[in-house]
């Protein structure tokens, strides 16, 4: 993590998917972490997983790695936004999503969108509140 005296700290995890544009993986301000939308990129193959389940799993693993880099964990997530290329994939995405979060679950919105970067099936962004250190 960068200098903690700054009002806005960028976070980068080399074990999470790299940004596909001019944005940070995450930004910390105060006790909040704002995680940019993540895609289901397989870092070894450098390509998207072939299934909605695989992409969802890789997305949430990336979010978890970014949170760890920021000093948090998935239990710190208070809000997610799920973008789907096809709302018919909602149930399959939701089954994988449920494996990553415990009660009380984060607030969430889910939308179908016309198209996602790299023709991904799912993109998820998250907001987390870090515990006092």
MDAnalysis code that builds the backbone (N, CA, C; Angstrom):
import MDAnalysis as mda
import numpy as np

u = mda.Universe.empty(399, n_residues=133, atom_resindex=np.repeat(np.arange(133), 3), trajectory=True)
u.add_TopologyAttr("name", ["N", "CA", "C"] * 133)
u.add_TopologyAttr("resid", np.arange(1, 134))
u.add_TopologyAttr("resname", ["UNK", "UNK", "UNK", "UNK", "UNK", "UNK", "UNK", "UNK", "UNK", "UNK", "UNK", "UNK", "UNK", "UNK", "UNK", "UNK", "UNK", "UNK", "UNK", "UNK", "UNK", "UNK", "UNK", "UNK", "UNK", "UNK", "UNK", "UNK", "UNK", "UNK", "UNK", "UNK", "UNK", "UNK", "UNK", "UNK", "UNK", "UNK", "UNK", "UNK", "UNK", "UNK", "UNK", "UNK", "UNK", "UNK", "UNK", "UNK", "UNK", "UNK", "UNK", "UNK", "UNK", "UNK", "UNK", "UNK", "UNK", "UNK", "UNK", "UNK", "UNK", "UNK", "UNK", "UNK", "UNK", "UNK", "UNK", "UNK", "UNK", "UNK", "UNK", "UNK", "UNK", "UNK", "UNK", "UNK", "UNK", "UNK", "UNK", "UNK", "UNK", "UNK", "UNK", "UNK", "UNK", "UNK", "UNK", "UNK", "UNK", "UNK", "UNK", "UNK", "UNK", "UNK", "UNK", "UNK", "UNK", "UNK", "UNK", "UNK", "UNK", "UNK", "UNK", "UNK", "UNK", "UNK", "UNK", "UNK", "UNK", "UNK", "UNK", "UNK", "UNK", "UNK", "UNK", "UNK", "UNK", "UNK", "UNK", "UNK", "UNK", "UNK", "UNK", "UNK", "UNK", "UNK", "UNK", "UNK", "UNK", "UNK", "UNK", "UNK", "UNK"])
u.atoms.positions = np.array([
    [0.853, -1.168, 0.000],
    [0.000, 0.000, 0.000],
    [0.900, 1.234, 0.000],
    [0.393, 2.346, -0.458],
    [1.146, 3.591, -0.583],
    [1.168, 4.364, 0.737],
    [1.683, 5.568, 0.704],
    [1.822, 6.463, 1.857],
    [0.482, 6.689, 2.555],
    [0.407, 6.351, 3.864],
    [-0.856, 6.444, 4.588],
    [-1.240, 7.872, 4.951],
    [-0.349, 8.833, 4.762],
    [-0.680, 10.221, 5.075],
    [-1.488, 10.890, 3.970],
    [-1.584, 10.285, 2.838],
    [-2.340, 10.863, 1.726],
    [-3.838, 10.675, 1.950],
    [-4.632, 11.582, 1.398],
    [-6.089, 11.474, 1.517],
    [-6.629, 10.358, 0.631],
    [-5.895, 10.039, -0.435],
    [-6.322, 8.994, -1.371],
    [-5.121, 8.095, -1.639],
    [-5.246, 6.842, -1.274],
    [-4.155, 5.881, -1.419],
    [-4.555, 4.852, -2.459],
    [-3.695, 4.616, -3.440],
    [-4.004, 3.584, -4.425],
    [-3.478, 2.240, -3.928],
    [-4.190, 1.187, -4.313],
    [-3.838, -0.168, -3.922],
    [-3.614, -0.969, -5.187],
    [-2.538, -1.770, -5.187],
    [-2.275, -2.659, -6.311],
    [-1.810, -4.001, -5.774],
    [-2.435, -5.060, -6.231],
    [-2.030, -6.420, -5.896],
    [-1.549, -7.099, -7.177],
    [-0.302, -7.524, -7.179],
    [0.241, -8.192, -8.364],
    [-0.376, -9.576, -8.568],
    [-1.060, -10.102, -7.559],
    [-1.697, -11.417, -7.711],
    [-3.145, -11.319, -8.181],
    [-3.651, -10.089, -8.357],
    [-4.995, -9.876, -8.905],
    [-4.862, -9.458, -10.371],
    [-5.973, -9.515, -11.083],
    [-5.971, -9.126, -12.496],
    [-5.544, -7.667, -12.640],
    [-4.682, -7.398, -13.607],
    [-4.220, -6.035, -13.845],
    [-5.322, -5.217, -14.502],
    [-5.355, -3.907, -14.210],
    [-6.354, -3.049, -14.863],
    [-6.202, -3.084, -16.385],
    [-7.324, -2.972, -17.088],
    [-7.294, -2.959, -18.552],
    [-7.455, -1.530, -19.081],
    [-7.217, -0.557, -18.224],
    [-7.339, 0.845, -18.614],
    [-6.669, 1.742, -17.594],
    [-6.837, 3.054, -17.743],
    [-6.196, 4.013, -16.838],
    [-6.984, 4.214, -15.538],
    [-6.939, 3.222, -14.671],
    [-7.611, 3.299, -13.376],
    [-6.850, 2.439, -12.384],
    [-7.091, 2.669, -11.113],
    [-6.472, 1.896, -10.039],
    [-7.306, 0.660, -9.746],
    [-6.651, -0.402, -9.303],
    [-7.401, -1.569, -8.843],
    [-8.310, -1.162, -7.702],
    [-7.790, -0.320, -6.814],
    [-8.575, 0.141, -5.674],
    [-7.991, 1.440, -5.145],
    [-8.837, 2.184, -4.449],
    [-8.432, 3.423, -3.797],
    [-8.951, 3.378, -2.367],
    [-8.079, 3.723, -1.428],
    [-8.469, 3.818, -0.024],
    [-8.558, 5.293, 0.329],
    [-9.656, 5.671, 0.943],
    [-9.798, 7.007, 1.491],
    [-10.479, 6.846, 2.848],
    [-9.858, 7.388, 3.875],
    [-10.367, 7.151, 5.222],
    [-10.335, 5.666, 5.507],
    [-11.426, 5.125, 6.001],
    [-11.478, 3.692, 6.291],
    [-12.160, 2.896, 5.178],
    [-12.444, 3.556, 4.048],
    [-13.129, 2.874, 2.955],
    [-12.188, 2.491, 1.818],
    [-12.438, 1.319, 1.248],
    [-11.716, 0.834, 0.071],
    [-12.725, 0.737, -1.063],
    [-12.441, 1.422, -2.159],
    [-13.287, 1.381, -3.347],
    [-12.548, 0.548, -4.389],
    [-13.086, -0.631, -4.686],
    [-12.440, -1.560, -5.617],
    [-13.089, -1.428, -6.979],
    [-12.261, -1.144, -7.970],
    [-12.753, -1.018, -9.347],
    [-13.352, -2.333, -9.815],
    [-14.204, -2.252, -10.829],
    [-14.789, -3.444, -11.412],
    [-13.713, -4.420, -11.847],
    [-13.857, -5.658, -11.426],
    [-12.896, -6.714, -11.745],
    [-13.506, -7.688, -12.732],
    [-12.673, -8.177, -13.626],
    [-13.078, -9.168, -14.614],
    [-12.512, -10.528, -14.230],
    [-13.097, -11.583, -14.763],
    [-12.684, -12.948, -14.455],
    [-11.502, -13.409, -15.270],
    [-10.376, -12.723, -15.088],
    [-9.161, -13.009, -15.854],
    [-8.336, -14.092, -15.161],
    [-8.006, -15.135, -15.912],
    [-7.108, -16.178, -15.437],
    [-5.692, -15.648, -15.641],
    [-4.992, -15.336, -14.569],
    [-3.681, -14.690, -14.662],
    [-2.630, -15.589, -15.309],
    [-2.750, -16.904, -15.160],
    [-1.767, -17.811, -15.763],
    [-1.929, -17.869, -17.282],
    [-3.177, -17.931, -17.724],
    [-3.442, -18.026, -19.168],
    [-3.593, -16.665, -19.828],
    [-3.720, -15.620, -19.012],
    [-3.906, -14.246, -19.507],
    [-5.137, -14.137, -20.397],
    [-6.207, -14.838, -19.989],
    [-7.474, -14.730, -20.699],
    [-8.618, -14.970, -19.741],
    [-9.801, -14.583, -20.168],
    [-10.994, -14.770, -19.361],
    [-11.341, -16.248, -19.256],
    [-11.898, -16.633, -18.115],
    [-12.426, -17.982, -17.980],
    [-13.553, -18.157, -18.992],
    [-13.844, -19.399, -19.345],
    [-14.843, -19.693, -20.376],
    [-16.269, -19.767, -19.858],
    [-16.461, -19.785, -18.529],
    [-17.805, -19.944, -17.971],
    [-18.131, -18.804, -17.013],
    [-19.406, -18.586, -16.785],
    [-19.828, -17.566, -15.829],
    [-19.356, -17.939, -14.426],
    [-19.390, -19.229, -14.093],
    [-18.931, -19.658, -12.777],
    [-17.433, -19.387, -12.622],
    [-16.670, -19.723, -13.634],
    [-15.227, -19.489, -13.589],
    [-14.889, -18.016, -13.514],
    [-15.576, -17.208, -14.312],
    [-15.318, -15.767, -14.278],
    [-15.693, -15.179, -12.919],
    [-16.838, -15.588, -12.376],
    [-17.265, -15.066, -11.072],
    [-16.253, -15.429, -9.995],
    [-15.795, -16.655, -10.001],
    [-14.810, -17.106, -9.009],
    [-13.529, -16.282, -9.120],
    [-13.034, -16.086, -10.335],
    [-11.795, -15.316, -10.527],
    [-11.974, -13.853, -10.134],
    [-13.139, -13.283, -10.436],
    [-13.433, -11.903, -10.043],
    [-13.355, -11.772, -8.525],
    [-14.035, -12.653, -7.816],
    [-14.088, -12.553, -6.358],
    [-12.745, -12.878, -5.720],
    [-11.976, -13.756, -6.328],
    [-10.613, -14.003, -5.852],
    [-9.753, -12.755, -6.024],
    [-9.903, -12.052, -7.143],
    [-9.162, -10.800, -7.348],
    [-9.557, -9.755, -6.310],
    [-10.850, -9.623, -6.073],
    [-11.324, -8.666, -5.056],
    [-10.725, -9.018, -3.695],
    [-10.707, -10.298, -3.365],
    [-10.143, -10.723, -2.081],
    [-8.652, -10.371, -1.994],
    [-7.900, -10.619, -3.048],
    [-6.460, -10.315, -3.056],
    [-6.209, -8.815, -2.930],
    [-7.021, -8.015, -3.584],
    [-6.889, -6.556, -3.483],
    [-7.201, -6.106, -2.057],
    [-8.244, -6.667, -1.456],
    [-8.587, -6.326, -0.080],
    [-7.470, -6.707, 0.884],
    [-6.880, -7.853, 0.697],
    [-5.759, -8.267, 1.546],
    [-4.625, -7.266, 1.420],
    [-4.321, -6.851, 0.212],
    [-3.265, -5.853, -0.024],
    [-3.592, -4.540, 0.692],
    [-4.873, -4.205, 0.777],
    [-5.308, -2.973, 1.441],
    [-5.394, -3.128, 2.959],
    [-5.228, -4.350, 3.463],
    [-5.298, -4.585, 4.892],
    [-6.662, -5.062, 5.361],
    [-7.465, -5.579, 4.450],
    [-8.807, -6.027, 4.798],
    [-9.061, -7.455, 4.358],
    [-10.349, -7.799, 4.326],
    [-10.776, -9.129, 3.888],
    [-12.200, -9.028, 3.353],
    [-12.701, -10.107, 2.802],
    [-14.043, -10.098, 2.221],
    [-15.124, -9.754, 3.243],
    [-14.902, -10.073, 4.507],
    [-15.892, -9.736, 5.535],
    [-16.045, -8.225, 5.708],
    [-15.091, -7.444, 5.198],
    [-15.155, -5.978, 5.289],
    [-16.011, -5.357, 4.186],
    [-16.413, -6.146, 3.185],
    [-17.188, -5.618, 2.056],
    [-18.588, -5.227, 2.528],
    [-18.976, -3.989, 2.222],
    [-20.300, -3.504, 2.612],
    [-21.239, -3.357, 1.415],
    [-20.692, -3.294, 0.184],
    [-21.534, -3.094, -1.007],
    [-20.820, -3.646, -2.223],
    [-21.553, -4.336, -3.070],
    [-21.031, -4.761, -4.367],
    [-22.012, -4.352, -5.458],
    [-21.482, -4.210, -6.645],
    [-22.295, -4.014, -7.836],
    [-21.863, -5.069, -8.839],
    [-22.824, -5.839, -9.310],
    [-22.561, -6.922, -10.249],
    [-23.109, -6.503, -11.609],
    [-22.257, -6.544, -12.613],
    [-22.658, -6.252, -13.989],
    [-22.586, -7.554, -14.778],
    [-23.692, -7.912, -15.393],
    [-23.773, -9.151, -16.172],
    [-24.053, -8.846, -17.629],
    [-23.391, -9.572, -18.515],
    [-23.676, -9.435, -19.935],
    [-25.024, -10.079, -20.268],
    [-25.447, -11.048, -19.444],
    [-26.704, -11.751, -19.671],
    [-27.338, -12.082, -18.316],
    [-28.478, -11.494, -18.020],
    [-29.139, -11.712, -16.732],
    [-29.534, -13.180, -16.545],
    [-29.590, -13.960, -17.618],
    [-29.849, -15.392, -17.479],
    [-28.723, -16.100, -16.726],
    [-27.552, -15.449, -16.593],
    [-26.427, -16.008, -15.843],
    [-26.494, -15.680, -14.349],
    [-27.540, -14.950, -13.934],
    [-27.624, -14.489, -12.543],
    [-27.563, -15.642, -11.540],
    [-28.331, -16.685, -11.739],
    [-28.373, -17.797, -10.779],
    [-27.021, -18.481, -10.645],
    [-26.366, -18.733, -11.764],
    [-25.047, -19.384, -11.729],
    [-24.021, -18.478, -11.044],
    [-24.049, -17.185, -11.351],
    [-23.156, -16.236, -10.695],
    [-23.446, -16.213, -9.206],
    [-24.726, -16.168, -8.846],
    [-25.142, -16.045, -7.451],
    [-24.687, -17.236, -6.608],
    [-24.698, -18.432, -7.182],
    [-24.244, -19.624, -6.447],
    [-22.764, -19.496, -6.080],
    [-21.949, -19.032, -7.008],
    [-20.519, -18.844, -6.719],
    [-20.328, -17.681, -5.746],
    [-21.033, -16.594, -5.966],
    [-20.958, -15.407, -5.102],
    [-21.222, -15.792, -3.647],
    [-22.204, -16.649, -3.423],
    [-22.585, -17.060, -2.068],
    [-21.471, -17.818, -1.353],
    [-20.549, -18.416, -2.087],
    [-19.419, -19.128, -1.490],
    [-18.404, -18.173, -0.861],
    [-18.421, -16.912, -1.262],
    [-17.382, -15.962, -0.848],
    [-17.794, -15.046, 0.299],
    [-19.091, -14.903, 0.549],
    [-19.548, -13.945, 1.551],
    [-20.329, -14.633, 2.658],
    [-20.145, -14.110, 3.865],
    [-20.843, -14.599, 5.052],
    [-21.863, -13.561, 5.493],
    [-22.836, -14.006, 6.310],
    [-23.789, -13.065, 6.875],
    [-23.087, -12.203, 7.908],
    [-23.403, -10.965, 8.064],
    [-24.374, -10.234, 7.254],
    [-23.779, -9.943, 5.866],
    [-24.542, -10.289, 4.838],
    [-24.076, -10.120, 3.461],
    [-23.968, -8.643, 3.099],
    [-23.058, -8.336, 2.160],
    [-22.985, -6.947, 1.687],
    [-24.280, -6.562, 0.959],
    [-24.576, -5.272, 0.959],
    [-25.644, -4.776, 0.083],
    [-25.180, -5.037, -1.353],
    [-26.142, -5.179, -2.278],
    [-25.740, -5.508, -3.643],
    [-26.765, -5.006, -4.644],
    [-26.258, -4.614, -5.811],
    [-27.100, -4.339, -6.967],
    [-26.570, -5.200, -8.105],
    [-27.459, -5.615, -8.994],
    [-27.048, -6.404, -10.158],
    [-27.782, -5.876, -11.381],
    [-27.047, -5.712, -12.452],
    [-27.599, -5.163, -13.685],
    [-27.138, -5.976, -14.886],
    [-27.979, -6.050, -15.892],
    [-27.536, -6.534, -17.195],
    [-27.088, -5.323, -17.987],
    [-25.950, -5.447, -18.647],
    [-25.410, -4.355, -19.452],
    [-25.227, -4.830, -20.885],
    [-25.136, -3.892, -21.800],
    [-25.030, -4.239, -23.222],
    [-23.738, -4.982, -23.537],
    [-22.628, -4.569, -22.910],
    [-21.347, -5.193, -23.198],
    [-20.364, -4.833, -22.095],
    [-19.464, -5.775, -21.775],
    [-18.428, -5.554, -20.785],
    [-17.058, -5.571, -21.452],
    [-16.050, -4.965, -20.829],
    [-14.706, -4.988, -21.414],
    [-14.253, -6.413, -21.712],
    [-13.527, -6.562, -22.785],
    [-12.989, -7.855, -23.223],
    [-14.070, -8.908, -23.458],
    [-15.309, -8.461, -23.637],
    [-16.457, -9.360, -23.806],
    [-16.652, -10.294, -22.622],
    [-16.344, -9.799, -21.430],
    [-16.527, -10.582, -20.209],
    [-18.008, -10.863, -19.983],
    [-18.290, -11.893, -19.199],
    [-19.661, -12.243, -18.829],
    [-20.093, -11.526, -17.557],
    [-19.118, -11.186, -16.688],
    [-19.428, -10.558, -15.401],
    [-18.301, -9.615, -15.001],
    [-18.694, -8.537, -14.351],
    [-17.753, -7.605, -13.730],
    [-18.357, -7.246, -12.371],
    [-17.516, -7.224, -11.350],
    [-18.003, -6.881, -10.013],
    [-17.093, -5.819, -9.411],
    [-17.724, -4.772, -8.853],
    [-16.989, -3.774, -8.086],
    [-17.436, -3.889, -6.638],
    [-16.604, -3.387, -5.722],
    [-16.927, -3.532, -4.306],
    [-16.465, -2.311, -3.517],
    [-17.160, -2.088, -2.415],
    [-16.769, -1.080, -1.433],
    [-16.637, -1.818, -0.105],
    [-15.521, -1.570, 0.589],
    [-15.284, -2.208, 1.881],
    [-14.936, -1.132, 2.916],
    [-15.220, -1.435, 4.149],
    [-14.842, -0.546, 5.254],
    [-13.851, -1.313, 6.104],
    [-12.629, -0.787, 6.174],
    [-11.577, -1.439, 6.945],
    [-11.825, -1.243, 8.434],
    [-11.472, -2.259, 9.196],
    [-11.587, -2.169, 10.649],
    [-10.519, -1.210, 11.171],
    [-10.755, -0.651, 12.327],
    [-9.779, 0.254, 12.951],
    [-8.475, -0.503, 13.146],
    [-7.388, 0.199, 12.871],
    [-6.071, -0.448, 13.037],
    [-5.357, 0.118, 14.222],
])
